[in-house]
Amino acid sequence: MTPAPGPQQKIGLIGLGLMGRPMGLNLLKAGYPLTVWNRTASRAEALVAAGAKLAKSPREVAASADVLLTIVSDPPALEEILWSKDGALSGLQRGSIYIDSSTVSPALARKIAAACAERGARFLDAPVTGGTWGAEKGELVFMVGGDAESLKEIEPILGAMGKRWFHLGPNGAGQIIKLAMNMILALEVDALAEALALATGAGVQGEKLVEVMQSSMARAPVLDVKAPLLLKGEYAPSFPLRLMHKDLGLALDLANQIGVPLPATAAARETYSAVKGAAREDLDYAAVMKFWKK
Ligand SMILES: NC(=O)c1ccc[n+]([C@@H]2O[C@H](COP(=O)([O-])OP(=O)(O)OC[C@H]3O[C@@H](n4cnc5c(N)ncnc54)[C@H](OP(=O)(O)O)[C@@H]3O)[C@@H](O)[C@H]2O)c1
């Protein structure tokens, strides 16, 4: 079975966290029939109010879908929704396309691709960048691994949630680039926090550093967004530190498997680990600044 083109394709969405909810709303806005499931059912309310159908299990979502989309926190969460009792893989339709936008390991992406192939379905790993504001505005960027033809078929769906997508190679390639991308973001924000600690510790206001940085080569869009938060000490989660910490761990695991040393990433992960260990609430990864504000 080949999914019907355009908004007739029935979409199933599993994972209604910070990212999944706005992505689902954009799919509904574009006119796609949407069935959703979330472990904490109350998080589905906004989507159900906007027209989505609430399923009883991941299996039921997959069984209803021409195109299944998942976006959950980490590898254990993804394995749970796929392989547990009433998991999504047991309901996946032959000929359907499954897109996973969670950030997980490339090895897990390849394992899922093999499990989908056994069921006559196609799989794309398609993690995203752009943050919660990108998800809300429909301006995400997708990093896609898998076959080009399947990607072609789901481009209108990606277009309802994002502004660009890159085909990066076979299954796993999307996750490899995503992990490399997040290493850069984690190191950039960690570097700003460290530089602020030096400047303020030596007696110059942090605002001065940021002002000069904005006119220099060190300027970066992520720092435009995060610098004001670091200066104010406001860390409401947009991209939670627990997830950045997970991504640094995934990057280091991959590096270990292939024998590539990542000394700066390893050091940054120690800093993120210390803040994560001391945190009592869910914080944005900008809270890495707390390492110097004990
Ligand atoms: N936030 C960002 O800016 C951003 C940007 C790019 C990529 N990402 C990636 O996108 C993914 C989702 O991020 P998010 O910010 O939406 O995270 P989030 O707000 O923490 O949401 C996580 C989702 O995973 C579900 N989940 C967690 N453990 C589960 C389990 N064992 N079984 C079933 N469901 C489980 C949660 O369900 P409950 O509601 O029941 O907890 C929730 O739906 C992550 O892989 C993250 O790295 C996030």
PDBQT file of the ligand as one rigid body, heavy atoms in Angstrom, charges set to zero:
ROOT
HETATM    1  N1  LIG A 301      13.061  20.837  23.261  1.00  0.00    +0.000 N 
HETATM    2  C1  LIG A 301      13.837  21.120  22.249  1.00  0.00    +0.000 C 
HETATM    3  O1  LIG A 301      14.188  22.298  22.040  1.00  0.00    +0.000 OA
HETATM    4  C2  LIG A 301      14.332  20.040  21.298  1.00  0.00    +0.000 A 
HETATM    5  C3  LIG A 301      14.958  20.453  20.120  1.00  0.00    +0.000 A 
HETATM    6  C4  LIG A 301      15.414  19.499  19.222  1.00  0.00    +0.000 A 
HETATM    7  C5  LIG A 301      15.273  18.146  19.521  1.00  0.00    +0.000 A 
HETATM    8  N2  LIG A 301      14.677  17.770  20.689  1.00  0.00    +0.000 N 
HETATM    9  C6  LIG A 301      14.547  16.317  20.935  1.00  0.00    +0.000 C 
HETATM   10  O2  LIG A 301      13.176  15.962  20.754  1.00  0.00    +0.000 OA
HETATM   11  C7  LIG A 301      12.812  14.922  21.677  1.00  0.00    +0.000 C 
HETATM   12  C8  LIG A 301      11.621  15.408  22.531  1.00  0.00    +0.000 C 
HETATM   13  O3  LIG A 301      12.021  16.582  23.233  1.00  0.00    +0.000 OA
HETATM   14  P1  LIG A 301      10.986  17.458  24.082  1.00  0.00    +0.000 P 
HETATM   15  O4  LIG A 301      11.680  18.739  24.354  1.00  0.00    +0.000 OA
HETATM   16  O5  LIG A 301       9.640  17.424  23.456  1.00  0.00    +0.000 OA
HETATM   17  O6  LIG A 301      10.991  16.596  25.437  1.00  0.00    +0.000 OA
HETATM   18  P2  LIG A 301       9.897  16.542  26.610  1.00  0.00    +0.000 P 
HETATM   19  O7  LIG A 301       9.123  17.809  26.674  1.00  0.00    +0.000 OA
HETATM   20  O8  LIG A 301      10.628  16.069  27.806  1.00  0.00    +0.000 OA
HETATM   21  O9  LIG A 301       8.891  15.394  26.104  1.00  0.00    +0.000 OA
HETATM   22  C9  LIG A 301       9.324  14.070  26.114  1.00  0.00    +0.000 C 
HETATM   23  C10 LIG A 301       8.230  13.178  25.576  1.00  0.00    +0.000 C 
HETATM   24  O10 LIG A 301       8.678  11.811  25.689  1.00  0.00    +0.000 OA
HETATM   25  C11 LIG A 301       7.689  11.084  26.436  1.00  0.00    +0.000 C 
HETATM   26  N3  LIG A 301       8.322  10.006  27.196  1.00  0.00    +0.000 N 
HETATM   27  C12 LIG A 301       9.402  10.078  28.022  1.00  0.00    +0.000 A 
HETATM   28  N4  LIG A 301       9.673   8.878  28.546  1.00  0.00    +0.000 NA
HETATM   29  C13 LIG A 301       8.728   8.020  28.062  1.00  0.00    +0.000 A 
HETATM   30  C14 LIG A 301       8.492   6.630  28.223  1.00  0.00    +0.000 A 
HETATM   31  N5  LIG A 301       9.268   5.858  28.993  1.00  0.00    +0.000 N 
HETATM   32  N6  LIG A 301       7.435   6.086  27.560  1.00  0.00    +0.000 NA
HETATM   33  C15 LIG A 301       6.640   6.842  26.771  1.00  0.00    +0.000 A 
HETATM   34  N7  LIG A 301       6.825   8.165  26.568  1.00  0.00    +0.000 NA
HETATM   35  C16 LIG A 301       7.870   8.729  27.199  1.00  0.00    +0.000 A 
HETATM   36  C17 LIG A 301       7.064  12.126  27.340  1.00  0.00    +0.000 C 
HETATM   37  O11 LIG A 301       5.838  11.650  27.845  1.00  0.00    +0.000 OA
HETATM   38  P3  LIG A 301       5.200  12.314  29.188  1.00  0.00    +0.000 P 
HETATM   39  O12 LIG A 301       4.475  13.557  28.704  1.00  0.00    +0.000 OA
HETATM   40  O13 LIG A 301       4.308  11.276  29.709  1.00  0.00    +0.000 OA
HETATM   41  O14 LIG A 301       6.353  12.636  30.109  1.00  0.00    +0.000 OA
HETATM   42  C18 LIG A 301       6.912  13.272  26.356  1.00  0.00    +0.000 C 
HETATM   43  O15 LIG A 301       5.843  13.052  25.467  1.00  0.00    +0.000 OA
HETATM   44  C19 LIG A 301      14.078  14.598  22.487  1.00  0.00    +0.000 C 
HETATM   45  O16 LIG A 301      14.740  13.505  21.922  1.00  0.00    +0.000 OA
HETATM   46  C20 LIG A 301      14.908  15.871  22.351  1.00  0.00    +0.000 C 
HETATM   47  O17 LIG A 301      16.284  15.606  22.509  1.00  0.00    +0.000 OA
HETATM   48  C21 LIG A 301      14.185  18.689  21.571  1.00  0.00    +0.000 A 
ENDROOT
TORSDOF 0
